[in-house]
Amino acid sequence: MVWSERTCWKRFSSHGWLVGVLSLAPACGGSMEPVASGTLVAPGEVRPAPAPAPTSARAEPAPEAARSFVRVNGKHFTLGGAPHHFVGMNFWYGAYLAVDDGSGDLGRLRAELASLRTLGVTNLRVLGASEAGPMRHAIQPSFRGPGNDYNETLLVGLDRLLAEMATLDLKAVIYLNNFWGWSGGMGTYLAWVNGGKFVDMSDPEKPWPAYPLFTMQFYANDRANALYRDYVRALITRTNSVTGVAYKDDPTIMAWQLANEPRPGYDAKGKNHVLPAFYRWVDDTARFIKTLDPVHLVSSGNEGRMGCADYDPCFVEAHKSQYIDYLTFHLWPQNWGWLDERDIEGTTARAIEASGAYLDQHIAYAEALGKPLVLEEFGWPRDGAALQAGTPTRSRDGFFEFVFERVERSRAQGGPLVGSNVWAWGGFGRAQHADMRWQNGDKSYIGDPPHEPQGWYSVFDTDASTLELIRQHAQAPQ
């Protein structure tokens, strides 16, 4: 990365570490004082959501702009015939908030969606599948069990989520499976067909990389994939019980996604991967979805090179398929060892440099394939690796500024990086326990899934400086 080519944006001036790294403070001007991030809220205290405007049981018709489907034109998206770029958020628990069995909170859902729309967010990446099984930290309840016993209550929650999103002109990317066990996922499908054998990622008796080496067997397992396709078929051919609109005819849905972070194994050496089976699965599954719904876009949900056996040819080969409409990648500096939470300040420059190189690499992949590119997950810890809402986010804000500028630069230059989704929206939710861990039965959903510390990557309603960055990014010239 060539730091001297970096454009000095005015909003960088509030975050000293990034300005310092880039040596642009004099040019940027402005105060070097961080913006306050809100009020500390204790674990277990759920910040009340503001009362939403009254709405009828049946959602109002969507704005005219929402009636258009998102399309692909070369390296770009279009909506209603015009170029389409988006600022997005991960909101995996949206359908869970929308259920009416006492575990959801429709008032909070409406308040969260209204808050996101006010920020300029127009795209939400949401969970559309979860599987009941043996994984220790899997979210409960689930969308389905091992048979055709699909959870209609939760499916109606998804219906309601889409109906509410449509009234605000929000688009959804719905993922249909998960490589990771926090929603059941591929390992649970395998357990359903192999006599109950599974590997739980949290099992100390089966250390890494036992989990990916087991889960990668999913791609070539016909029985597991038959169950998966049964659910995919049922969901895509579903009619929304709230709006009466068939899912396949609903422009609120931007794309179907094969899975969250599907990986072909651990690395590209020896028996640590199933690359040929992975390539076939991506192509065959995307083709299957297109036979059910030729209108909506389809994407893989892959993390990029780091989720593709850290092997350059993998990402390009897996996304050559004519049935994959656009490319996805994720960016996790701490999870991948570039950022040390014990020394965030001391490892930030290294993490930013590695992140910049990763962004450049995937932009080049997209240019080569001639397809749009979306950075659909990226996150950074709070200052001092704190978890509570209201703690400072100065370091995170600097990283978000860096990412947003790269997206804006690509857009200005006509490049393929045309959208991003922050991981993840915590909003009005809060961790319910002093140890900041999820427990089954918790109802205060936040952005961190059940297997992760609650508050690790969540963006809360009190994170004022972060919210302002998102708002500015949404208002940047298109």
Buried (B, 14 or more C-beta within 10 A) or exposed (E): BEEEEBEBBEBBBBBBBBBBBBEBBEEBEEEBEBBEBBEEBEBEBBBEBBEBEEEEEEBEEBEEEBBBBBBBEEBBBBBBEEEBBBBBBBBBBBBBBBBEEEBBBBBBBBBBBBBBBEBBBBBBBBBBBBBBBBBEBBBBBBBBBBEEEBBEBBBBBBBBBBBBBBBBBBBBBBBBBBBBBBBBBBBBBBBBBBEEEBBBBEEEEBEEBBBBBBBBBBBBBEEBBEBBBBBBBBBBEBEBEBBEBEBBEBBBBBBBBBBBBBBBBBEBEEEBBBBEBBBBBBBBBBBBBBEBBEEBBBBBBBBBBBBBBBBEEBBBBBBBBEBBBBBBBBBBBBEBEBBBEEEBEEBBBBBBBBBBEBBEBBBEBBBEBEBBBBBBBBBBBBBEBBBBBBBBBBBBBBBBBBBBBBBBBBBEEEBBBBBBBBBBBBBBBBBBEEEBBBEEEBBBBBBBBBBBBBBBBBBBBBBBBBBBBBBBBBEBEE
